[in-house]
Amino acid sequence: MIRIKTLEEIDGIRKACHLTADMFNELLPKIKAGISTYDIDMLFKNYIESHGGTPAWYQEDFPGAVCISINEEVIHGMPSKKRIVREGDLVSLDVGINLNGYISDTTHSVLIGKVDPKVRKLKEVTEGCLRAGIAACKVGNRIGDISKAVFEIADRNGYGVVYDYCGHGVGLEVHEDPSIPNVPFRGMNPRIKPGMVLAIEPMINLGVPDVDLLDDGWTVVTADGEVSCHEEHTVAVFEDHTEILTDLNYK
């Protein structure tokens, strides 16, 4: 069931999302070569808790405050003292905050130092996919219009679009209906209505779209070992516009 949020609920979700944006603005410059994924996780955990929130992934039993996925890791990379960020890496940081019962969800991918031009282009195209998906997220359209907008840009550039994982409703729970695939699909295709709060999140691979789940039960990697990029925003739908709640430039 899709949960239509009240204006009061959207305001609570907005506060959680703005805190998330503030956190990324402060911490992204600290993500550099040489830092461990454990130390990244601690930076975000300490920020969240010092501002009155709780890492949202804890309620999903994920062993960290941040999903930190590097290069061929698509999503759900686990923090580790042994996993060190290196020059040339693409690092995706997927974070949610539970603030007074309201939940944010956003992902930003970071290029570390000098990276391969094809990886830089992958990030640029993935950001374009996200913008296109958000542009299609408006009253009167359907969820499938978001999927089509994301897919067409990635496919036009020859990239693989992950089909095993997708975006979703968010705000009162970490994962809510509806699912928002990044590829065209058949079946239930709800119309977009005011009061929906959605996490739109393209996951785009440099190579094939297929992925594998590692033995740790969390980390999803590309089947061919090629780099993947993940970008995500939480948005709220109103009658006359769609607001990007996790916009880093919301102020």
Disulfide bonds with the S-S distance in Angstrom:
none
